[in-house]
């Protein structure tokens, strides 16, 4: 899909992916204004099929698949922990102290809002 010189490439790429037909269909049909729903639907399917086929044929697809297979194999080798514990860098009371201090400062800096709340 050719991107017009005045068009932002990132926006055009998103339009193609999302099936926005103002940029892709009009350039393919060369200005045909009378596009009905079936033509737009079939055009969207052809866009999706073409993008899928292009991705499958490119080198990135094979590289990505190989990397994903390697990651899955590495994950299978690592034993999973028996229980998940969430740890924080600071204790609950330390966090509570800072939240209370910040809340108290907000109350003192703007008492009218605090009364209204």
For each residue, the residues with C-beta under 8 A, 3 or more apart:
1: 12 16 23 24 27 28
2: 27
3: 7 9 12
4: 7 12 23 27
5:
6:
7: 3 4 11 12 23
8: 11 12
9: 3 12 13
10: 13 14
11: 7 8 14 15
12: 1 3 4 7 8 9 15 16 23
13: 9 10 16 17
14: 10 11 17 18 20
15: 11 12 18 20 22 23 24
16: 1 12 13 19 20 23 24 47 51
17: 13 14 51
18: 14 15
19: 16 24 44 47 48
20: 14 15 16 23 24
21: 24 25 26 35 40 43 44
22: 15 25 26
23: 1 4 7 12 15 16 20 26 27
24: 1 15 16 19 20 21 27 28 43 47
25: 21 22 28 29 35 40 43
26: 21 22 23 29 30 31 32
27: 1 2 4 23 24 30
28: 1 24 25 43
29: 25 26 32 35
30: 26 27
31: 26
32: 26 29 35
33:
34:
35: 21 25 29 32 39 40 43
36: 39 40
37: 40 41
38: 41 42
39: 35 36 42 43
40: 21 25 35 36 37 43 44
41: 37 38 44 45
42: 38 39 45 46
43: 21 24 25 28 35 39 40 46 47
44: 19 21 40 41 47 48
45: 41 42 48 49
46: 42 43 49 50
47: 16 19 24 43 44 50 51
48: 19 44 45 51 52
49: 45 46 52 53
50: 46 47 53 54
51: 16 17 47 48 54 55
52: 48 49 55 56
53: 49 50 56 57
54: 50 51 57 58
55: 51 52 58 60 61
56: 52 53 61
57: 53 54 61
58: 54 55 61
59: 62 63
60: 55 63 64
61: 55 56 57 58 64 65
62: 59 65 66
63: 59 60 66 67
64: 60 61 67 68
65: 61 62 68 69
66: 62 63 69 70
67: 63 64 70 71
68: 64 65 71 72
69: 65 66 72 73
70: 66 67 73 74
71: 67 68 74 75
72: 68 69 75 76
73: 69 70 76 77
74: 70 71 77 78
75: 71 72 78
76: 72 73
77: 73 74
78: 74 75
79:
80:
81: 84
82:
83:
84: 81
85:
86:
87:
88: 91 92 95
89:
90: 94 95
91: 88 94 95
92: 88 95 96
93: 96 97
94: 90 91 97 98
95: 88 90 91 92 98 99
96: 92 93 99 100
97: 93 94 100 101
98: 94 95 101 102
99: 95 96 102 103
100: 96 97 103 104
101: 97 98 104 105
102: 98 99 105 106
103: 99 100 106 107
104: 100 101 107 108
105: 101 102 108 109
106: 102 103 109 110 114
107: 103 104 110 111 114
108: 104 105 111
109: 105 106
110: 106 107 113 114
111: 107 108 114 115
112: 115 116
113: 110 116 117
114: 106 107 110 111 117
115: 111 112
116: 112 113
117: 113 114
